[in-house]
Amino acid sequence: QLQLVESGGGLVQPGGSLRLSCTASGFTLDYYAIGWFRQAPGKEREGVSCISTRGGRTKYADSVKGRFTISRDNAKNTVYLQMNSLKPEDTAVYYCAAARTGLSTLCILSPDYGMEYWGKGTLVTVSS
């Protein structure tokens, strides 16, 4: 079964950290640009961060710059999102998504892009 699975979400206090993982099963991530997206209750899905196929290009939403770091380990077929200095407004369901590409610089922050695979999401709650 071809799928992406997110993990690492949970409840954390403001100022805390979490590391999310996005692991592919049934296919290799080597040729996929990966994006992390989030959706808070009552809000539209938004792009958080993205990374190109070999990790040479990354982008971040302004709201998370300096606090979140995206990385990938293609040998482990996994992409990570390290989230530090978490704020209550970071509370959301976080999704990873993959787009197959031959472009080494492709990095997708728009949730409207035709991503090929989406995970089911992992909930991050930032609260005291």
C-alpha positions in Angstrom: 0.0 0.0 0.0 1.4 3.4 -1.1 1.1 5.9 1.8 2.6 8.6 3.9 2.4 8.3 7.6 2.9 11.2 10.0 4.0 10.7 13.6 5.3 12.7 16.5 2.4 14.9 17.3 1.0 15.4 20.8 0.4 17.9 23.6 3.2 20.3 24.5 3.4 23.5 26.6 4.1 26.8 25.0 7.8 27.2 24.3 8.3 23.4 24.0 9.4 21.3 21.1 8.2 18.4 19.0 9.7 16.6 16.0 7.3 15.3 13.4 8.2 12.5 11.1 6.7 11.7 7.7 7.5 8.2 6.5 6.7 6.7 3.1 5.7 3.1 2.7 5.4 1.3 -0.6 7.4 3.9 -2.5 10.7 5.8 -2.2 10.8 9.4 -1.4 14.0 10.0 -3.4 12.1 11.6 -6.4 9.5 13.5 -4.3 9.4 17.0 -3.1 7.8 17.1 0.3 5.6 19.7 2.0 4.3 20.0 5.5 0.9 21.6 5.9 -1.3 22.3 8.8 -5.0 23.0 9.4 -6.3 24.5 12.5 -10.0 24.2 13.5 -12.1 26.5 11.4 -9.2 27.6 9.2 -8.0 26.7 5.8 -5.1 24.4 5.3 -1.8 26.3 5.0 1.7 25.5 4.0 4.3 25.3 6.8 7.5 24.2 5.2 8.8 22.3 2.1 11.9 20.5 1.0 13.2 19.6 -2.4 14.1 16.0 -3.5 17.7 16.1 -2.2 17.2 18.7 0.5 19.0 21.4 -1.3 16.1 23.8 -1.1 13.8 24.6 1.8 11.1 27.2 2.4 9.1 28.2 5.4 6.0 30.1 6.1 6.7 33.5 7.7 4.9 32.4 10.9 7.4 29.5 11.6 10.7 30.9 10.3 13.4 30.7 12.8 11.4 28.1 14.9 10.8 25.2 12.6 13.4 23.2 10.6 12.6 20.7 7.9 15.0 17.9 6.9 15.0 14.6 5.1 16.8 11.3 5.3 16.2 9.5 2.0 18.0 6.4 3.3 15.2 6.2 5.9 12.5 7.3 3.5 11.6 9.9 6.1 11.1 13.7 6.3 11.2 15.5 9.6 9.9 18.8 10.9 11.6 20.0 14.0 9.4 22.5 15.8 10.8 24.6 18.5 9.5 27.5 20.6 6.0 26.3 19.9 3.1 28.7 20.4 -0.6 28.1 21.0 -1.3 29.3 17.4 0.7 26.4 16.1 -2.1 24.1 17.3 -3.3 22.2 14.3 -3.4 18.9 12.5 -0.1 18.6 10.6 0.0 16.8 7.2 2.8 15.8 5.0 2.4 15.5 1.2 4.6 14.4 -1.7 4.9 15.5 -5.3 7.0 13.5 -7.7 9.3 15.7 -9.7 12.3 15.7 -11.9 13.2 19.2 -10.7 15.8 19.2 -8.0 14.7 22.6 -6.8 11.0 22.1 -6.5 9.6 23.1 -3.1 5.9 23.4 -2.6 4.2 25.5 0.0 0.8 25.8 -1.6 -1.8 23.3 -0.5 -3.5 23.8 -3.8 -0.7 22.2 -5.7 -1.5 18.7 -7.1 0.4 16.7 -4.5 0.4 13.0 -5.3 0.2 11.6 -1.8 -1.1 13.0 1.5 -0.8 11.5 4.9 -3.7 11.4 7.3 -2.2 13.9 9.7 -1.0 14.1 13.2 -2.4 16.5 15.9 -0.2 19.0 17.6 -1.7 20.8 20.5 0.2 23.6 22.2 -1.4 24.5 25.5 -0.5 25.1 29.2 
